[in-house]
Amino acid sequence: MVLQPPRTKRRLRRGAFLGFGDVQAAINRDLAEHNLEPRPFPWKADPYAIIAAAARAHQALDRIH
């Protein structure tokens, strides 16, 4: 799944499209514009907290099965 920048969402909400092909073309156009100047995604969560949460989830699932 690709996260869309706010301007893309705004364009899709306010745009007038005649069909699915027009919507798809607008999305592809916005993605192409965004990819001209890509930025890395800044992770804010602690990786150790993510790993610990995944381990807890595995333990919970093991108890169920």
C-alpha positions in Angstrom: 0.0 0.0 0.0 1.3 3.4 -0.9 0.7 6.3 1.4 -0.6 9.3 -0.4 0.5 12.8 0.4 -2.2 15.2 1.6 -2.4 17.0 -1.7 -3.1 13.8 -3.6 -6.0 13.1 -1.2 -7.3 16.6 -1.7 -7.1 16.3 -5.5 -8.9 13.0 -5.5 -11.7 14.3 -3.2 -12.2 17.5 -5.1 -11.7 16.2 -8.6 -14.4 15.4 -11.1 -13.8 12.1 -12.8 -15.8 10.6 -15.6 -14.7 7.0 -14.8 -12.3 4.7 -13.0 -9.7 5.2 -15.7 -9.6 9.0 -15.0 -9.2 8.3 -11.3 -6.4 5.8 -12.0 -4.7 8.3 -14.3 -4.9 11.0 -11.6 -3.4 8.7 -9.0 -0.6 7.7 -11.4 0.1 11.3 -12.3 0.3 12.3 -8.6 2.6 9.4 -7.8 4.9 10.3 -10.7 5.1 13.9 -9.4 5.8 12.7 -5.8 8.5 10.3 -7.0 10.4 13.1 -8.7 11.6 14.2 -5.2 11.2 11.2 -2.9 11.9 11.5 0.8 12.7 8.7 3.2 10.1 7.7 5.7 11.2 8.8 9.2 10.6 6.0 11.7 9.5 7.3 15.0 8.9 4.0 16.9 11.6 2.3 18.8 12.6 -0.9 16.9 13.0 -2.8 20.1 9.4 -1.9 21.1 8.2 -3.2 17.7 10.1 -6.5 18.1 8.7 -6.9 21.7 5.2 -6.3 20.5 5.6 -8.9 17.8 6.9 -11.4 20.3 3.9 -10.8 22.6 1.6 -11.3 19.6 3.2 -14.6 18.8 2.9 -15.7 22.4 -0.7 -14.8 22.5 -1.4 -16.7 19.2 0.5 -19.7 20.5 -1.7 -19.8 23.6 -4.8 -19.8 21.4 -3.7 -22.7 19.2 
